[in-house]
Amino acid sequence: MNTTSLIVLLFAPLIGFLINVFFGRKMSKNLSGVVGTASVLLSFVITLLLFFSVKQPITLHLSEWFSIGKLAVNFDFVFDQLSILWLLFVTGIGTLIHIYSISYMHDDENMYKFFAYLNLFIFFMITLVAGSNLLIMFIGWEGVGLCSYLLIGFWYKNQDYNDAAKKAFIMNRIGDLGFLIGIFILGFATNTLEFSGIQQAIDVDGVVSTSGWYSIAAFCLFVGACGKSAQLPLYTWLPDAMAGPTPVSALIHAATMVTAGIFMITRMNFLFDIAPIVQNIIAVVGVTTALVAASIGLVQNDIKKVLAYSTVSQLGLMFLALGLGAYQVAVFHVITHAFFKACLFLGSGSVIHALHGEQDMRKMGGLRGSMKITYITFLIATLAIAGLPPFAGFWSKDEILLTAFHENKVLWVLATIASIMTAFYMFRLLYLTFFNEFRGTEEQKKHLHESPSLITFPLIVLAVLSALGGLISLPFGNSWLNHYLMPIFAHKEHAEHHLGATEYGLMAFAVLGALIGIGIAYNLYMKKKEVPTSDEVQGLHKVLSNKYYIDEIYMAIIVTPIYGLASFSKNFIEKYISKSVFGLGNVVSVLSIQGKKVQNGNVGFYLFAFVFSISAFLIYLFLIR
Amino acid sequence: MQSILEQVGIGNYIILSALLFCIGAFGILYRRNAIIMFMSIEIMLNAVNLLLVAFSTYHQDASGQVFVFFTMAVAAAEVAVGLAILVSIYRNIGNIDIDNLKNLKG
């Protein structure tokens, strides 16, 4: 691959962004959509070519950035197996979602802005993924955070949406601070920020000399990943981020950006491998997040909120895999999750579109008849996420469970419970939305329609991928993905699970668990035709409905004290400071009012003062002193 | 032949220029007519010139006299500018009494 095409791959979305930002207002809506889509499609095509031609990692040197002492940082990008894999699904799913958005956002007056932000997001995501050192990655990291903020608050006239955008940004900032500290520590300990350089330094230093620093750095990076990938305790922004338009939820808050944390940890796998304590923390945090988010997802009534919590829960499972050192398994789940979750979000967008903005599942139902394509694709994606063979989600989730089973039985039990819950709430969602009678208004019922083909086309593609995505890493030996990613994890021996009776038993158990979850959902929402009715619920259900009161707890222990401190500063400290400042100002102003009188415009007086002062000065010098 | 300086004595020169300077200073303080003030300034300037020349001779050093030439040339230029300003003041307010020039009052 020549350098030019790599540069095009990098900058095509940025150019799309610039065109849409500067000329979008004057262009027709379709044109700005086509420009946005084409620029991402171009990146995708080049990535595909890369994917088929590259065997060795390519580095692309753009320019130098800065160098301090021994530490030199350049605008370098590296295209190796890991980044190409990520680029493939970022640009691929990005293209599909751009196509979808042309139709979905067509009635919005700021459509050109939407495409500009989406393109900017893709650009930063490519930067994040392809950067060859931590600072370039950080640029992308911050950039996608910015785009996420802009797109969550896209409908800026609604104050709640603005608040959600701010919440996402601030939560991410907390994580970013950790990431930044981690970068500083690594730069201090290894004198380089290049991934390859850090890897060499760690190989040389080994586990002995400064591994304390490395562990701290690994923990800080993990905090950053927690913020971006919505893990406990920083996950609360992700459900609120559903305020953004649905394509945004699909692209940023399900398929790509939230997996940045997993990408970063996978990229730095050599660092995490020598920090077993941090790995344990990651595994525990991951499985806890999976469990907590899944349990909240059980009782949500907003269709996008359910999907959001399921995203958090799935991310938790990926972190579990990372914590167990099974990076390629986590990557596998990232990819399959990107397929089926994007499909689910786009499907829910299609439903919301048909119901003119209704997101409450209690007012849906019976859409199976009028929205056939949406229903079928949604069904496939649901089967995939619930973990039924042969759909993609089964293979990846099963590998995570398998790894957990081999490493730690407690983690395996918790993860299994989480995936049973997943099966339950996903089918609850499916039954409430597509089955039984329609529960909305008559007006809505008249307008029920299947979405246009620009919306259904991405759905179909993603449904096919959700169905077949598992093929890239089947557990029967010779997994393509493991083989492909081999160079990334070159330094460790490859432990592919040998499939014995235990493993097949575990698979069967996982399927059984999924079927149990589905069965409970069927019993409740198909047989008894229950509809979650009022908000007056009791006991555990109430706790779950209120999301374990975590937002309220954060409010009480963090936000309220900060507000208290702020009002103390405002009412006391600032008062005295401003009094003293104003006092000084008053003294000067009184002095100058008096001093002004000296300058009375009378030349005679000036001369007198002049002569008098000189004389006084001379008398002092010659006579008195 | 005795120089004029030795006949009169340096002390008298100093007293003379001090007197001239004080006359000039008092003139500036006392008179209100701008032209007369100008003349007073010239008297002060020339008092200094006289002193410079006297000391130059006293020390047998010609540089003081050279200085005086410079001072005179600069003073001439200054007078030209100053008188031009006075003319323009006169054109504007009709007289050159400095008590009328109070527009710069703070």
Interface residues (C-beta under 8 A of the other chain):
Chain A: K596 K597 V598 Q599 N600 G601 N602 V603 G604 L607 F608 V611
Chain B: A25 I28 L29 R32 M37 I98 D99 L101 K102 N103 L104 K105 G106
